[in-house]
Amino acid sequence: MNRKLFSKTAKTVVFILATFFIMKSTAMAADYSSTLPESVKAKGKIIIGINGIFPPMEFKEPGKDELIGFDVDLAKAIGQKLGIDIVFDDQKFDQLINSINTKRVDMVISGISDTEVRRKTLDFIDYFNSGTQCFTMKAHAETIKDLADLSGKTFAVSAATDYLTTMQQWSHDNLETKGREAIKILAVDSEATARLQMIQGRAQASAISPEVLGWLSKENPGQFVPVGPVLRPDPYGICFAKDNSQLRDAVYAALKELFANGTYQNLLAKWEISTGALTEPLINGQRP
C-alpha cells in the first residue's frame, strides 16, 4: 500500500466531511434565522433582559463583570442556533417585565416563573422546573423543622418574586384559617437582602428556588437548612410580549433543537441542576 497516497486520501476525506458539516451547520442556522422578525434581523441582535444576581442561573463572580450561569449559557446557545448575536441587558428583577412591555428588550430569561397571572400579559417558553423552597439558618433548625413551625416567625422574602405570594397564601391557608399566628412577612428588595436579614438575625427564615438553595449550600456548607417540601412548583419561562409571537416561535424552534441534540442536558449537568430538567420545552405550559 502507498502510505503517502493513503494519508493524502484520508486527509481529503476528512476535509470534505468537515466542510460538509460546517455547511450543514451554517445552513441550519440560516434556516432558523429566516424565521426571526424583520425588526430583529435589522438590529442584528436579540436583546435579553436579565437580573444577574441569581446563581446558578445568572450571576457574576466577585470582582468580575461577565455574566455567567445556566440561563446565560442557554441564551447564547439559542443565539448560535438562530445565527444572531445575543446582548444582555442586566437590570433589576422588578423592571424586567416592564422592559418587555416598553420594548427595551426583546425577551427575558432570568429565572422567572410561568404563572397564570403573568400569562395574562406575557407569553412563555417553559424550559426548567422550579418552585418555592423555604429554608432557615442552621442555628434555627431545631425550632423550625417544618412549615408549621414558621407560625409567628419573621420571614424575609423578595417582594418582586412569587415566593412572596406563595408564602402569604400558604400562611393564610395553613395557619390563619386554623387559628394560628400568621407568618410575619418581611418583604425586601432581593433574595440576597432576604438572606442578609437572616444572617443578621432580623428574620428566622426565607424562601428561594431549590436549585439556588443547592448552590448556596455548596458555597456555604452547613449554613442553610431546607424547611418542608417545594411549594407551588412552576416552570421557569423565557418571556415575550404577546405581540411578539414570531420571535417566540423562532426561539422555541431553536430551543427544541437544543433539547434534541443534548446541548440542554449538557448545560444542566455543567451547572449541577439536572433535577430541574424538562423533557421538552413548552409554550405557556403546553405543546404548541
Stockholm file with secondary structure:
# STOCKHOLM 1.0

chainA/1-288         MNRKLFSKTAKTVVFILATFFIMKSTAMAADYSSTLPESVKAKGKIIIGINGIFPPMEFKEPGKDELIGFDVDLAKAIGQKLGIDIVFDDQKFDQLINSINTKRVDMVISGISDTEVRRKTLDFIDYFNSGTQCFTMKAHAETIKDLADLSGKTFAVSAATDYLTTMQQWSHDNLETKGREAIKILAVDSEATARLQMIQGRAQASAISPEVLGWLSKENPGQFVPVGPVLRPDPYGICFAKDNSQLRDAVYAALKELFANGTYQNLLAKWEISTGALTEPLINGQRP
#=GR chainA/1-288 SS CCHHHHHHHHHHHHHHHHHHHHHHHHHHHHHHHTTSCHHHHHHTEEEEEECSEETTTEEECTTCCCEESHHHHHHHHHHHHHTSEEEEEECCGGGHHHHHHTTSSSEECSSCBCCHHHHTTEEEEEEEEEEEEEEEEGGGTTTCCSGGGGTTCEEEEETTSHHHHHHHHHHHHHTGGGTCCCCEEEEESCHHHHHHHHHTTSCSEEEECHHHHHHHHHHSTTTEEEEEEEEEEEEEEEEEETTCHHHHHHHHHHHHHHHHTTHHHHHHHHTTCGGGCCSSCEETTBCC
#=GC SS_cons         CCHHHHHHHHHHHHHHHHHHHHHHHHHHHHHHHTTSCHHHHHHTEEEEEECSEETTTEEECTTCCCEESHHHHHHHHHHHHHTSEEEEEECCGGGHHHHHHTTSSSEECSSCBCCHHHHTTEEEEEEEEEEEEEEEEGGGTTTCCSGGGGTTCEEEEETTSHHHHHHHHHHHHHTGGGTCCCCEEEEESCHHHHHHHHHTTSCSEEEECHHHHHHHHHHSTTTEEEEEEEEEEEEEEEEEETTCHHHHHHHHHHHHHHHHTTHHHHHHHHTTCGGGCCSSCEETTBCC
//
